[in-house]
Amino acid sequence: MPKVKVNGDELKVDLTEPEVKWIKNTLERDPSITELGMFDVMWSEHCSYKSSRPKLKLFEDAEKNYDYVLAGPGQDAGVIDIGDGYALAFRIESHNHPSAIEPYHGAATGIGGIIRDVLCMGVRPIALLDPLRFGTLKNNPHSQWLFKYVVKGIADYGNCTGIPTIGGEI
């Protein structure tokens, strides 16, 4: 995690040097610790999708270009027509930071957001999947701890709402 000096204090933030420079230029001064923290949160991958945004833009015109896409980017969830009056809604959530801090609750609230967004599209969620990435689990107690409690958070939240986790991968 990069370190930035603000008013003589060295802080760890997940901002790039160009981002910090932009903040200083825009404010025409060094940001306060609080301001830097706000930028750090708002420009995090979780909130801004700054590293995945270019890839997500590839789907921008999906609704225009494909008849079977009923709801695309910018909606709460993607929805595709699968024929015979049926549609499937898809939603992904990146809850890396919350899950790294508190894996059980971070994963559970991530699943809660997915369920909420699918419901907002007027459809009934029927199942959850959990493709997860932790790095090497073998001989890595921290990754094993994250894995154990992230999976438990996903399962418990889904099960208490009646929506089972039917598969996943690591």
N, C-alpha and C positions, 0 to 999 in steps of 0.2 A: 504494500500500500504506500503510495507516494507521501512524502512529508512536505508540508508547506509552512513557511514562516509567516506569522501574522502578529504584528506588533511585538516582535521579539520572541513569541512563543512558537515552538515547532509542533505542528498538528498533523495527525495522520488523516488523510482524506482520500477518497477514491475519485479524485479529479485529475485530469491531465494538466500538464504545465500550460498548454494553450488555453484551457478552460479557466484556470486561475488567472491568467493574464487578461482574458476577456472580462472576467468579473471585476478585476482591479480597474481596467480601462473604463468599463461601463459606470462603475461607482465613482470613478475619479479619485479613488483612495483605496487603502487596504480594507478588505471586508472585516467586520467584527467576527468573533468566533461563532456567534449565533448565525450571522448571515452566511458564513462559509458552510456551517452545518446544514442550513436550509438548501443551499445550492447542491451540496453533496447528496442530500436525500432526493431532491427533485430531479437531479440529473443522474441518479443511479439507474442501473439497468432495469431494476424492478419498476420504477416510475416512468422512465423516459424511453426505454428500449433503445438506448443510443447505439449499441453494437448490433442489434438485430433489426433495427428499423430499415436499413437498406435491403435486407432480404425480404422483409414483410412487404415492401413496396412492389415486389414482383407480382403480388396478388391484387394490386390496386383496382385493376379493371376487370376482375373476375366476374362480377355481376353483369357487366356489359358484354363480355366476350363469351360467356357460357350460359346457356339457357337453364342448365340444371343448378346453377348457383343462385339460391334464393336470397341469401344474405352473406355479404362478404366483409372485407376489411372496414373497420369503423363501426361495426355493429357489436352488440354484446357477445355474440357467438356466431360462428359461420354455420350456415344451413344449406344443405344440398338436397335436391329432389332425387329420391331413389326409385320413383315410379309407383304406380298403383295407389296414389294418394298418400304416400308416405314420404317423410323427409327425415334426415339425420342432422342433428346439431352437434357441432364440435367446439370445444373451448380448451385452450391450454393456459397454464398459469406458471409463471416463473416466480417461485417463492424462495429463491436461493438464499437471500440474506436473512429473512425471518427464520427459515429452517436451519440455517447455520448457527443462529443465536439460540434458538429454542426449538429443536427439531419437531417435537410432538405438536406444539401449538402453531408453529410456523406452517407445517404441512396441513394441519387441520383447517386453519383459516384460508389457506390456498384452495383447498377443496371446497370450502364454503363459498368462496368467490366464483369458482367454476359453476357450482350448482346454481347460485344466484343469477349468473349471466345467462345460463341456459334457460332458466325459468323466465327471464326477462324477454326471451324470444317467443314465449307463448307455447313452449313445448315441455314435455315431461321427461326429465332425466331418467334413464333406465339403467345405466351402468357407468362405472369409472374405470379408467386405465391409469397406470402409474409408471411411465417410462422415467427412470431415475438415473442420475449420473453422480457418482461419489468418488470416482477414481478407484484405485486399488483397495479392495476390502481386506485381502489377505495380509496378515501381520500389520494391520493399521487400526489400532483400537479406536481412534477418533472417528474414522470413516465407518467403522462397525457400529459405533454408538449412534452416529447420525442416521445410518441406514435403519437400525432397529426402531428408533423413535419416529422417524419420518413415515415409515411404513405403518406403524401403529396409529399415528395421527390421521393418515389418509383413511385407513380402514375404519377406525372408530367414528370419524365424522360421517363418512358415507353410510356406514351401517346404522347409525342412530337416526339417519334420515330415510332409511329403507332403500338406499341406493348402493348396491354391492360393488366392490372392486373386483372385476372379473379377470384382470390380467395386468401384466406389467413387464418391465425388463430393467436390468441393471447393467 
